[in-house]
Amino acid sequence: MQRTAVNPWNWSLGIGFDQAELIEGGRRQLICSGQTSVDADGRPQHPGDMRVQVGLAMDNVEAVLAGADMTLGDVVRLNVYTTDVDAVLGCFDVIAQRFGAAGVRPASTLLGVTRLAIPELMVELEATAVA
């Protein structure tokens, strides 16, 4: 798979995402449902702690990817849904560091919502991966 970053402007690079990615030669595509801060039984974890919720949601994204024999390095798009945009921006480094360690900056969208499916949850990550 060939990934080419498309960045007509550079401001997003410091935050950790590309404006777009051109994907060529990919054979498999994985569309992940939104991953949140829940345990293996689906119970919400860490109410009120955005940083820890983001970290566990990222762990859960990685678990789904691993189930398809993929890694964060295969993610080409990440949508972030949150009930508190400022709080997510304050800990976006958790997301950027994990993808940076994988050597990628997936195209990304951050959306503020009034609530998620489970009221204790404050962030949901939806990934698309191509390998």
Disulfide bonds with the S-S distance in Angstrom:
none
